[in-house]
Amino acid sequence: MSTPRAGAAVAVLGKQLLVVGGVGADQSPLKVVEIYNTEEGRWRKRSALREALMGVSITVKDGRALAVGGMGADLLPRSILQQYDLRKDVWALLPPMPTPRYDANTHLLANKLYVAGGRHCKRPVKAFEVYDTEMRSWTTLPTMPCKRSYGGIIWDPDGRLCLLGGLRQGGGHQSSKFTKNVNIFDSNQGCWLKSDETLAMKTKRADFAAAWLRGRMIVAGGLGHEPTALDTVEAFHPQKKKWESLAPMAFPRCSTSFIVIRERLLVVGGVNQVPSSANEILYIKEEEYL
């Protein structure tokens, strides 16, 4: 890229890779937007954001990118919702969300864009809101059960948000604690389901890889309550209603990047005192699933 940056938002638009905002070499938010054409094999600058932002959350609907929130140069969170049209190379403002935040989790279900959690001045927020792309309006949903950071968020195929583990923020004189709790929001019922102890993970952890793979919730690595980097991997078996241990990762680490490709969980890099170059793939066989 022509612009060095960290923490940028990334989206795929057809055969184009869109890179939005982030933090520049001077540690300040960026408004620069660049796109990589996979057929031409080169980068181009596109229309910039309306203001410099880091911590933007981005998703794609009908070939257009929806960019939510972010933190400005004044270190304050934004409630802005922007839509990028690749063909016209134009950013359009949509109705802002009720709660300003950055680093939120976004997920698209049909015509609705769900925005869960995020941060406000470095502190986690419990806000949970949904934007109806057809009605062009926001609705406030029941807040997340507790303030937690570095947790795992998984959306399953049935439209349920699974909030796993993380570092639960203490209140008053209480200190923050690692948790193994799992909370589930059912988008069809529009509510958080009653807490179920059988859903709790075997190990308290934060800053881990989390994904939905072959009908199971998967968690890998992360930071344990010592705190130490973990190599353990767990999977929730829905029929047995319990978490089972899988083969551990070759290298204990947290802060990994991860993605599911062709029924495989690819875990890349991370940290264990020093940055890791490790790459590992988890594949659950059909007989293990049954």
Long-range contacts (C-beta under 8 A, 24 or more apart in sequence): 1-34, 1-36, 1-43, 2-34, 2-43, 2-45, 3-30, 3-32, 3-34, 5-30, 5-32, 7-54, 7-55, 9-56, 9-57, 9-58, 9-67, 10-58, 11-58, 11-59, 11-60, 11-65, 12-60, 13-60, 13-63, 13-64, 13-65, 13-86, 14-63, 14-86, 15-39, 16-86, 18-46, 18-58, 18-65, 18-84, 18-86, 20-49, 20-56, 20-58, 20-65, 20-67, 20-84, 21-49, 21-52, 21-53, 21-54, 21-56, 21-67, 21-70, 22-54, 23-54, 28-52, 28-73, 29-53, 29-54, 29-70, 29-71, 29-72, 29-73, 30-54, 33-84, 35-86, 46-89, 47-84, 47-89, 47-90, 47-91, 49-82, 49-91, 50-80, 50-82, 50-91, 50-93, 51-78, 53-78, 53-80, 53-102, 54-102, 55-102, 55-103, 55-119, 56-102, 57-102, 57-103, 57-104, 57-105, 57-106, 57-115, 57-118, 58-106, 59-106, 59-107, 59-108, 59-113, 60-108, 61-108, 61-113, 61-133, 66-94, 66-106, 66-108, 66-113, 66-133, 68-97, 68-104, 68-106, 68-113, 68-115, 69-97, 69-100, 69-101, 69-102, 69-104, 69-115, 69-118, 70-102, 71-102, 71-119, 75-121, 76-100, 76-121, 77-101, 77-102, 77-118, 77-119, 77-120, 77-121, 78-102, 81-131, 94-131, 94-136, 95-131, 95-136, 95-137, 95-138, 97-129, 97-131, 97-138, 98-127, 98-129, 98-138, 98-140, 99-125, 99-127, 99-129, 101-125, 101-127, 105-153, 107-155, 107-161, 109-155, 109-159, 109-187, 112-187, 114-141, 114-161, 114-187, 116-144, 116-153, 116-161, 116-163, 117-144, 117-153, 119-149, 123-147, 123-169, 124-148, 124-149, 124-169, 128-185, 141-185, 141-190, 142-185, 142-190, 142-191, 142-192, 144-183, 144-192, 145-183, 145-192, 145-195, 146-183, 148-179, 149-206, 150-206, 150-207, 150-223, 151-179, 151-206, 152-208, 152-209, 152-210, 152-219, 153-210, 154-210, 154-211, 154-212, 154-217, 155-212, 156-212, 156-217, 157-212, 158-188, 159-186, 159-187, 159-188, 160-184, 160-185, 160-186, 160-187, 161-185, 161-187, 162-217, 164-201, 164-210, 164-217, 164-219, 165-201, 165-204, 165-205, 165-206, 165-208, 165-219, 165-222, 166-206, 167-206, 167-207, 177-225, 178-204, 178-205, 178-206, 178-223, 178-224, 178-225, 178-227, 179-204, 180-204, 180-205, 182-217, 182-236, 198-241, 198-242, 199-236, 200-243, 201-234, 201-243, 202-232, 202-234, 202-243, 202-245, 203-230, 203-232, 203-234, 205-230, 205-232, 206-254, 207-254, 207-255, 208-254, 208-256, 209-256, 209-258, 209-265, 209-267, 210-258, 211-258, 211-260, 211-265, 212-260, 213-260, 213-263, 213-264, 213-265, 213-282, 213-284, 214-263, 214-284, 214-286, 214-289, 215-289, 216-284, 216-289, 218-246, 218-265, 218-282, 218-284, 220-249, 220-256, 220-258, 220-265, 220-267, 220-282, 221-249, 221-252, 221-253, 221-254, 221-256, 221-267, 221-270, 222-254, 223-254, 228-252, 229-253, 229-254, 229-270, 229-271, 229-272, 229-273, 230-254, 233-282, 235-284, 246-282, 246-284, 249-278, 249-280, 250-278, 250-280, 251-276, 251-278, 251-280, 253-278
